[in-house]
Amino acid sequence: MYFVTSKKPGYLLFCMTPSGRAAIGLAEQQRLHLLERKSDGEWQILKEWPLDTLSHTDLLLALRNHDEPENPRHILNLVPQS
């Protein structure tokens, strides 16, 4: 799975899957978010981690050898356990 870097207010780093169904965001409050795009185009946080438990780099590296799942919630099954 790979991600495309984009911009989103409130995020220092925001990157989406190629389909645009899921994203990883590094929030300004030093929190990591896994997000899902809803049918209305808005982003919903599926999971949030403090950066001292999971970094954006660790999450991106853990996902790199996997295909993007149809359901963004299935990405949670691929997240490294802290």
C-alpha positions, 0 to 999 in steps of 0.5 A: 500500500502506498500513500499520496501526500496532500494538505489538510488544515490541522495536520502537519502531514496528511496522506491518502491511499490511492483510492482516497478512502483512507488517510493517515494524518499527523495532527498538530496536537502530536496525535496520529490519526487513521481516517476514513472518507465518508460518502459525503466527502468528510473525513472521520477518525477511525483510530487515534494514537499518541505519537509516543505509542505509534509514529506515522513512520512506523505505521507507513512502514507497517503498511507498505507490503500490503494491498489497500483493503476495500474497507478502510477499517481493515487497515486497523488489522495491519497496525503494529501492536504497541 
